[in-house]
Amino acid sequence: MAADALSRVFSALADPTRRDMVARLAVGDATVNELAAPYDVSLQAVSKHLKVLEDAGLVSRSREAQRRPVHLEAQVFDLMTKWIERYRRQAEERYRRLDDVLAAMPDDVAPAPKEGTPS
């Protein structure tokens, strides 16, 4: 999955309704009607949300007799996790270096007086 695929995933998840649908699909597959039940929107609106999730690779649809369940494609989260983890590690390294600098500072350094107060 390329970088713009990652952008599509994050863009799809920017909408709270779609995030909620993903959370519900993490529990198990569901039909469009089942996904639409808690929302005060049309089935067409839910289908549009699902189309965005499908285009981003987050969900897929299959056919089981008369039922067309929507399935969460969990491997997409591995891509997101790897991307987030890279930046988390970089931030942790910066904090470690800051901790090292602070630890090397002498403890007996008096704080600088504030402006406008006598020393």
C-alpha positions in Angstrom: 0.0 0.0 0.0 1.6 3.3 -1.1 1.7 6.6 0.7 -1.5 7.9 -1.0 -3.2 4.7 0.1 -2.3 5.7 3.6 -3.7 9.1 3.0 -7.0 7.5 1.9 -7.1 5.4 5.0 -6.6 8.4 7.3 -9.0 10.5 5.3 -11.7 7.8 5.5 -11.2 7.6 9.3 -11.4 11.3 9.7 -15.2 11.0 9.8 -16.7 10.0 13.1 -19.5 7.9 11.5 -17.0 5.9 9.5 -14.7 5.4 12.6 -17.8 4.1 14.5 -18.6 1.7 11.6 -15.0 0.4 11.7 -15.2 -0.1 15.5 -18.5 -2.0 15.1 -17.0 -4.1 12.2 -14.0 -4.9 14.5 -16.5 -7.0 16.5 -17.8 -8.9 13.5 -19.1 -8.6 10.0 -22.4 -6.8 9.4 -24.8 -6.0 6.6 -25.5 -2.5 5.4 -28.9 -2.6 7.2 -27.2 -3.7 10.4 -24.6 -0.9 10.1 -27.3 1.7 9.4 -29.5 0.8 12.4 -28.0 3.2 15.0 -27.7 6.2 12.6 -30.5 8.7 11.7 -29.4 8.6 8.0 -30.6 6.9 4.8 -29.2 3.6 3.6 -27.8 5.5 0.7 -25.7 7.7 3.1 -24.5 4.6 4.9 -23.6 3.0 1.5 -21.6 6.1 0.6 -19.7 5.9 3.9 -19.0 2.2 3.2 -17.8 3.1 -0.3 -15.2 5.5 1.1 -14.1 2.8 3.6 -13.9 0.3 0.7 -11.9 2.6 -1.5 -9.4 3.1 1.3 -9.1 -0.7 1.6 -10.6 -0.8 5.1 -13.6 -2.9 4.3 -14.7 -5.4 1.7 -18.1 -6.9 0.8 -18.9 -10.4 0.0 -22.0 -12.4 -0.9 -23.4 -15.1 1.2 -26.7 -16.2 -0.4 -29.0 -13.3 0.1 -26.8 -11.6 2.6 -24.0 -9.2 1.6 -21.8 -8.8 4.8 -19.3 -6.0 5.1 -15.9 -7.3 6.4 -13.2 -5.2 8.1 -9.8 -5.7 6.4 -7.6 -5.6 9.6 -4.3 -5.8 7.7 -4.7 -2.1 6.7 -4.2 -1.3 10.4 -0.7 -2.9 10.2 0.3 -0.3 7.6 -1.1 2.5 9.9 0.6 1.1 12.9 4.0 0.9 11.2 3.7 4.5 10.1 2.7 5.7 13.6 5.3 3.6 15.2 8.1 5.1 13.2 7.2 8.6 14.5 6.7 7.4 18.0 10.2 6.0 18.1 11.6 9.2 16.8 9.8 11.2 19.5 11.0 8.8 22.2 14.6 9.2 21.0 14.3 13.0 21.3 12.9 12.7 24.8 15.7 10.3 25.7 18.3 12.9 24.5 16.5 15.6 26.5 16.5 13.4 29.6 20.3 12.9 29.1 20.9 16.6 28.8 18.8 17.4 31.9 20.5 14.6 33.9 23.9 16.0 33.0 23.0 19.5 34.3 24.2 20.4 37.8 21.6 20.4 40.5 22.9 23.4 42.3 22.2 25.9 39.5 19.9 28.7 40.9 17.0 29.7 38.6 17.5 33.0 36.8 15.6 35.9 38.5 12.4 37.0 36.7 12.5 40.3 34.9 11.4 43.2 37.1 12.2 41.6 40.4 15.2 42.6 42.5 18.0 40.0 42.8 
